[in-house]
Amino acid sequence: MKIGLEKVKLNEEEKQNISKPKVKLSARNENILKTLAPLQQEYKYSPDLLNSIRSLKLKYDSLSFLVQQQIIPDLHTQFGEPKDPYKFLKQQVIAQEQKKLFKQEQEEERAKSQQRIQESRESLLPTLLDFGQNNPEGVIELELPIYRERITYYEEKGITRGIETQELTWVALGAINQAHSTLLLMNGFKSARKYGYFELLLFA
C-alpha cells in the first residue's frame, strides 16, 4: 500500500489547490487511488450481530476478556458503516501533501525571518553612527527606552480607547528603526529600561 501511494505525484496545479474544500486530482492519480482502494477495504460486522451480543448483557470484565481473546469482535471498532476506501486514501494523500506544504512554508518563513534579522544586524551600526554624526552631543548623552507603543489602549465602560504616548524613545528619535528595536529586544535588551546611545553602539 505504501509503495502504491508513493506513485501518487501531485502536479503544481494540484499542489496550489490542495487547501481547497474539494481537491480534484489528475486522472492518473485518480486511477492509482481507485486501483489501491480495494486493498484498503474495511470489514464491519452486521448490526444484527451487535444486537445479539448486547442482548447477552455481559459485564464489562467478561466482555473485555472475550474481545481480547478474539472470541467476539470489538463493539467500538468493528461495527458500523465501513469507510469508503477511495475517499479514505484520497484524504490520506491530501493530508500528507498539506503537511509537506505546511513544513515547506514554515522553512521559507524561517529563512525570511533569519534574513530580516541579518539585515537589521548589518544596518544597526551604520544607522547609529549616522545618527551620532548628525545630532548634537546633548542628544547623544540622553538615556531613553528603546521603543514604546505609540498608542496605549485601555477599556472604559466597555469601550476600547487609545491614548498616544509622548514618551521619547530611540526609535521615535530616529536613532534606530523598528526592526533594530526588535533585534535589540531579542538579544536581552529590556523594553522597560532606559539605555544610553553608547550602550546601543557597543552592542552594534
Buried (B, 14 or more C-beta within 10 A) or exposed (E): EEEBBEEBEBEEEBBEEBEEEEBEBBEEBBEBBEEBBEEBEEEBBEEEBBEEBEEEEBEEEEBEEBBEEEEBBBBEEBBEEEBBBBEBBBEBBBEEBBEEBEEEEEEEEEEEEEEEBEEBBEBBEEBBEEBBEEBEEEBBEBEBBBBBEBEEEEEEEEEEEEEEEEEEBBBBBEBBBEBBBBBBEEEEBEEEEEBBBEBBBEBB
